[in-house]
Amino acid sequence: MPGGSYQTSVLENNKGFTLVELIIVIVILGILAAVAIPRYMDMQTQARNATADGVMAALRSAENILFAAQLTGNVPAVNYTETNVVANVAGVAFAGTGPWTNAIGGTIYTFTRTAPANSNIAGTWARSP
């Protein structure tokens, strides 16, 4: 070969990846996918539960606001009902009449109110799942 050795011309003609390099990349991608997919699924569940917790906090807040308004006389006692508590939660659509259901990310959550034992305390809320 004029102007160079055989080894130099072989290196210059290398274009592309070897089979070993491609297999290594595929194995690495497979390992990353095996780790990432379960974490992504778990993250979706955590997001749905966090949203349901937010709805639960809104229900408790609405309960306490109506209870305080009823105690101070700003709202007649007749208006301190479960339906009015749920109606005061903005941005959330509930189905039915108590227990209340809401679909969050394809999961149905049920919110249940426990009426107060006496008029000196507010009702409490629980959710499932």
Protein Blocks (a to p, Z undefined) as FASTA:
>chain_A
ZZiafklmmmmmpgcjdfklmmmmmmmmmmmmmmmmmmmmmmmmmmmmmmmmmmmmmmmm
mmmmmmmmmmnopacfklmcfklmmmmpghiacehjddddddeehiacdddddddfblkb
ccdddddZZ
